[in-house]
Amino acid sequence: MLLRHLLCCVLMAEFSVDNSVIKPTYMLTYESASELLHLNLEEEIELKILSEAATLRLQWRQQQGAVDTATLEARIKVANPEDPEPVINLYVENQADPAMRLVTEMMLLCGEVIATYGSRNNIPLPYRGQPQSNIDVSLFQHLPEGPIRSSAIVRLMRAAEIDFRKPIRHGILGLPGYVQFTSPIRRYMDLLAHYQVKAYLRGESPPFSAGQLEGMASILNMHSRLAKRLFSSSLRYWILEYLRSQPKERKYRALILKFIKDRTAALLLVEVGFQASAWVSVGAQIGDEVEVRVDEAHPRDDFISLKEVI
């Protein structure tokens, strides 16, 4: 019975879209959720069921051509940024962790459901897709699975396209249609999608036509790109400040992502979730792990120098 319900979730055989109110009984961090999944407690059977559904869902998407781009990403929290010696808390998100996989797959499932619902009911929505994506994953099988392979694949990916009238295939996600819908409090396009769907549920005409959505999207995308650049600059600044404040003798594990020129390689610092470049020894190959230390770090000049520890 459980397997049948999981398969229904994976194949999206049954779904309904209704107005609802969600009242969480308690909250978990990704780390706590992953630990609970590892412990496999009977008291957390619902979490286990969701995780199993997410695993099946990922397998199904990969059968449809989805490409796994999970990697490591740094997250920074600065308690007192104006202080001469700010307290910087850094943690690394591993997108392949069970809890993150669970959340990702459920969000993608929601996006597919909304795309299907919108298509069936002729609701103008921001349908995202990548119809031109045709990446042959087998070409990357020689690279280690994880951040190394993901980095190589991401370099070939093109920007998503949006159609406001009908779903278009999303090749990277392996979905016939997809609408970003799960973050209306931080993405305005998600909020507009909620307006459209909720109006339909009330028996009203959607407030925006496809043309109006397209016009708003062009403005929103411009602001979104600016916000992303500012976020990336801020994140990089505080990562460099974090590295500058660490003991000079500290060593970092680094994965070789690619070679830029001669022996200069793009590296991923595993404990930091940060990419930088450094010269590596002759014989080192893409996918190898090396040890490096920070020779210099100047956040205000956006400069960092790494040296391999030999």
C-alpha positions as CSV (number, residue, x, y, z in Angstrom):
1,M,0.0,0.0,0.0
2,L,2.8,2.4,0.9
3,L,4.7,1.7,-2.3
4,R,1.5,2.3,-4.4
5,H,1.0,5.7,-2.7
6,L,4.7,6.5,-3.3
7,L,4.4,5.6,-7.0
8,C,1.3,7.8,-7.3
9,C,3.4,10.6,-6.0
10,V,6.3,9.9,-8.3
11,L,4.2,9.6,-11.4
12,M,1.8,12.4,-10.4
13,A,-1.1,10.0,-11.2
14,E,-3.5,11.9,-8.8
15,F,-3.5,15.4,-7.6
16,S,-5.8,18.2,-6.5
17,V,-5.2,21.9,-6.1
18,D,-7.1,23.6,-3.2
19,N,-6.8,26.6,-1.0
20,S,-5.4,25.5,2.4
21,V,-3.7,26.7,5.5
22,I,-0.6,24.9,6.8
23,K,0.2,25.0,10.5
24,P,3.6,23.5,11.2
25,T,3.8,21.7,14.6
26,Y,7.6,22.0,14.7
27,M,10.5,23.0,12.5
28,L,13.7,21.2,11.5
29,T,16.9,22.4,10.0
30,Y,18.3,20.5,7.1
31,E,21.0,19.0,9.4
32,S,18.4,17.9,11.9
33,A,16.2,16.3,9.3
34,S,19.1,14.5,7.7
35,E,20.1,13.1,11.1
36,L,16.6,11.9,11.8
37,L,16.5,10.2,8.5
38,H,19.8,8.5,9.3
39,L,18.5,7.4,12.7
40,N,15.4,5.9,11.0
41,L,13.2,6.5,14.1
42,E,9.7,5.0,14.2
43,E,8.5,8.3,15.6
44,E,9.5,10.0,12.4
45,I,7.8,7.6,9.9
46,E,6.2,10.5,8.0
47,L,9.7,11.9,7.3
48,K,10.9,8.5,6.1
49,I,7.9,8.2,3.7
50,L,8.6,11.6,2.2
51,S,12.2,10.7,1.8
52,E,11.4,7.5,0.0
53,A,9.0,9.3,-2.2
54,A,11.7,11.9,-3.0
55,T,14.2,9.1,-3.9
56,L,11.7,7.5,-6.3
57,R,10.8,10.9,-7.7
58,L,14.5,11.6,-8.5
59,Q,14.9,8.2,-10.1
60,W,11.8,8.8,-12.2
61,R,13.0,12.3,-13.3
62,Q,16.4,10.9,-14.3
63,Q,14.7,8.3,-16.4
64,Q,13.0,11.2,-18.2
65,G,16.4,12.8,-18.9
66,A,16.9,15.0,-15.8
67,V,20.5,16.0,-15.0
68,D,21.7,16.0,-11.4
69,T,23.4,19.3,-10.7
70,A,23.7,18.9,-6.9
71,T,26.8,20.6,-5.5
72,L,28.2,22.4,-2.4
73,E,27.2,25.9,-1.6
74,A,28.3,28.3,1.2
75,R,25.9,30.0,3.5
76,I,27.0,32.9,5.7
77,K,25.5,34.6,8.7
78,V,27.2,37.7,10.2
79,A,25.9,38.8,13.6
80,N,27.7,42.1,13.8
81,P,28.8,43.2,10.3
82,E,29.8,46.8,11.4
83,D,32.2,45.4,14.0
84,P,36.0,45.5,13.2
85,E,36.1,41.8,14.0
86,P,32.7,40.5,13.0
87,V,31.5,37.1,14.1
88,I,31.0,35.1,10.9
89,N,29.2,31.8,10.9
90,L,29.7,29.7,7.8
91,Y,28.1,26.5,6.9
92,V,28.1,24.5,3.7
93,E,24.9,23.1,2.1
94,N,25.3,19.8,0.4
95,Q,22.5,19.7,-2.1
96,A,22.8,15.9,-2.2
97,D,22.0,15.5,1.5
98,P,18.8,13.5,2.1
99,A,16.9,16.4,3.6
100,M,17.7,18.8,0.9
101,R,16.9,16.1,-1.7
102,L,13.5,15.7,0.0
103,V,12.7,19.4,-0.1
104,T,13.9,19.8,-3.6
105,E,11.9,16.9,-5.0
106,M,8.7,18.0,-3.3
107,M,9.1,21.6,-4.6
108,L,9.7,20.2,-8.1
109,L,6.6,18.0,-7.8
110,C,4.6,21.0,-6.8
111,G,5.9,22.9,-9.8
112,E,4.9,20.1,-12.2
113,V,1.5,19.8,-10.6
114,I,0.8,23.5,-11.1
115,A,2.0,23.5,-14.7
116,T,-0.3,20.6,-15.4
117,Y,-3.2,22.2,-13.6
118,G,-2.6,25.5,-15.4
119,S,-2.4,23.8,-18.8
120,R,-5.7,21.8,-18.2
121,N,-7.5,24.9,-17.2
122,N,-5.9,27.4,-19.6
123,I,-4.5,29.6,-16.8
124,P,-1.7,32.0,-17.9
125,L,1.3,31.2,-15.8
126,P,5.1,31.6,-16.0
127,Y,5.8,28.1,-17.4
128,R,9.6,27.5,-17.3
129,G,11.4,25.1,-19.5
130,Q,14.6,24.3,-21.4
131,P,13.5,22.6,-24.6
132,Q,16.9,23.0,-26.2
133,S,18.7,21.1,-23.4
134,N,20.0,17.8,-24.7
135,I,23.1,17.1,-22.5
136,D,24.5,13.6,-22.9
137,V,25.3,12.7,-19.3
138,S,27.3,9.6,-20.4
139,L,30.0,12.0,-21.7
140,F,30.7,12.9,-18.0
141,Q,30.7,9.4,-16.6
142,H,34.5,9.5,-16.3
143,L,34.2,12.4,-13.8
144,P,33.6,11.6,-10.1
145,E,29.9,11.9,-9.2
146,G,29.0,15.0,-7.1
147,P,30.4,18.5,-7.4
148,I,33.0,17.7,-10.0
149,R,30.5,16.2,-12.5
150,S,27.8,18.8,-11.6
151,S,30.3,21.7,-12.3
152,A,31.1,20.3,-15.8
153,I,27.4,19.8,-16.7
154,V,26.4,23.3,-15.4
155,R,28.9,24.9,-17.7
156,L,26.9,23.6,-20.7
157,M,23.5,24.5,-19.4
158,R,21.6,27.4,-21.0
159,A,19.2,29.8,-19.4
160,A,15.7,28.7,-18.8
161,E,12.9,30.0,-21.1
162,I,9.5,31.1,-20.1
163,D,6.2,30.7,-21.9
164,F,3.1,32.3,-20.4
165,R,0.5,30.4,-22.3
166,K,1.4,26.7,-22.1
167,P,4.0,24.4,-20.5
168,I,7.2,23.7,-22.2
169,R,9.5,20.8,-21.5
170,H,12.2,21.4,-18.9
171,G,15.1,19.2,-20.1
172,I,17.4,19.7,-17.1
173,L,14.6,18.8,-14.6
174,G,13.2,16.0,-16.8
175,L,9.7,17.4,-16.5
176,P,7.0,18.0,-19.2
177,G,6.2,21.4,-17.6
178,Y,7.2,23.4,-14.6
179,V,6.1,26.5,-12.7
180,Q,8.0,28.0,-9.8
181,F,5.3,28.2,-7.2
182,T,6.6,27.4,-3.7
183,S,8.2,30.7,-2.7
184,P,5.7,33.5,-2.9
185,I,7.2,35.4,0.0
186,R,10.6,35.8,-1.7
187,R,9.9,35.5,-5.5
188,Y,7.4,37.9,-6.9
189,M,6.7,35.7,-10.0
190,D,5.7,32.9,-7.6
191,L,3.3,35.4,-6.0
192,L,1.8,36.3,-9.4
193,A,1.3,32.6,-10.1
194,H,-0.6,32.3,-6.8
195,Y,-2.8,35.2,-7.8
196,Q,-3.6,33.4,-11.0
197,V,-4.4,30.0,-9.5
198,K,-6.3,31.3,-6.5
199,A,-8.5,33.4,-8.8
200,Y,-9.4,30.3,-10.8
201,L,-10.2,28.4,-7.6
202,R,-12.6,31.1,-6.7
203,G,-14.3,30.8,-10.0
204,E,-13.0,34.2,-11.2
205,S,-10.9,35.1,-14.3
206,P,-7.2,35.2,-13.7
207,P,-6.2,38.9,-12.9
208,F,-3.4,38.9,-15.5
209,S,-3.3,37.9,-19.2
210,A,-0.3,36.1,-20.7
211,G,0.9,39.4,-22.2
212,Q,0.6,41.2,-18.9
213,L,2.6,38.5,-17.1
214,E,5.2,38.6,-19.8
215,G,5.6,42.4,-19.4
216,M,5.9,42.2,-15.7
217,A,8.4,39.3,-16.0
218,S,10.8,41.3,-18.1
219,I,10.9,44.0,-15.4
220,L,11.1,41.5,-12.6
221,N,13.9,39.6,-14.3
222,M,16.0,42.7,-14.6
223,H,15.6,43.4,-10.9
224,S,16.2,39.7,-10.1
225,R,19.5,39.7,-11.9
226,L,20.6,42.8,-10.1
227,A,19.6,41.3,-6.7
228,K,21.5,38.0,-7.5
229,R,24.6,40.0,-8.4
230,L,24.4,41.9,-5.2
231,F,23.9,38.7,-3.2
232,S,26.8,37.0,-4.9
233,S,29.1,40.0,-4.3
234,S,28.0,40.1,-0.6
235,L,28.5,36.4,-0.1
236,R,31.9,36.4,-1.8
237,Y,33.0,39.4,0.4
238,W,32.1,37.6,3.6
239,I,33.6,34.3,2.5
240,L,36.9,36.2,1.8
241,E,36.6,37.9,5.2
242,Y,36.0,34.5,6.8
243,L,39.1,33.0,5.1
244,R,41.2,36.1,6.0
245,S,40.3,35.6,9.7
246,Q,41.3,32.0,9.8
247,P,44.7,30.8,11.1
248,K,47.3,31.1,8.4
249,E,48.4,27.5,8.9
250,R,44.9,26.1,8.3
251,K,44.7,23.7,5.4
252,Y,41.6,23.2,3.2
253,R,40.6,20.2,1.1
254,A,40.0,21.3,-2.5
255,L,38.6,19.4,-5.5
256,I,40.0,20.2,-8.9
257,L,37.0,21.2,-11.1
258,K,38.8,22.1,-14.3
259,F,42.1,23.5,-15.6
260,I,42.0,27.2,-16.6
261,K,45.5,27.5,-18.1
262,D,48.5,25.2,-17.9
263,R,48.6,24.1,-14.2
264,T,46.2,26.8,-12.9
265,A,43.1,25.0,-11.8
266,A,39.6,26.0,-10.7
267,L,39.1,24.5,-7.2
268,L,36.2,23.9,-4.9
269,L,37.1,24.3,-1.2
270,V,35.1,21.5,0.3
271,E,34.9,22.9,3.9
272,V,33.9,26.3,2.6
273,G,31.7,25.6,-0.5
274,F,33.7,28.3,-2.4
275,Q,35.4,28.2,-5.7
276,A,38.8,29.8,-6.4
277,S,41.9,29.1,-8.5
278,A,45.4,28.0,-7.7
279,W,48.4,26.4,-9.3
280,V,48.5,22.6,-8.7
281,S,51.3,20.1,-9.1
282,V,52.1,18.3,-12.3
283,G,50.2,15.0,-12.4
284,A,47.1,16.3,-10.7
285,Q,43.9,15.6,-12.6
286,I,40.3,16.9,-12.7
287,G,38.5,15.2,-9.8
288,D,41.6,14.9,-7.7
289,E,41.6,16.3,-4.1
290,V,44.5,18.5,-3.1
291,E,45.3,20.5,0.1
292,V,45.6,24.2,-0.1
293,R,46.1,27.1,2.3
294,V,45.2,30.8,2.0
295,D,48.2,32.8,1.2
296,E,46.4,36.1,1.0
297,A,42.8,37.3,1.3
298,H,41.7,40.9,0.8
299,P,37.9,41.2,0.8
300,R,37.7,44.9,0.0
301,D,39.9,44.3,-3.1
302,D,38.1,41.1,-4.0
303,F,41.4,39.2,-4.0
304,I,42.4,35.8,-2.8
305,S,45.5,33.7,-3.3
306,L,45.7,30.0,-2.6
307,K,48.8,27.8,-2.5
308,E,48.9,24.1,-2.7
309,V,50.3,22.3,0.3
310,I,52.9,19.8,-1.0
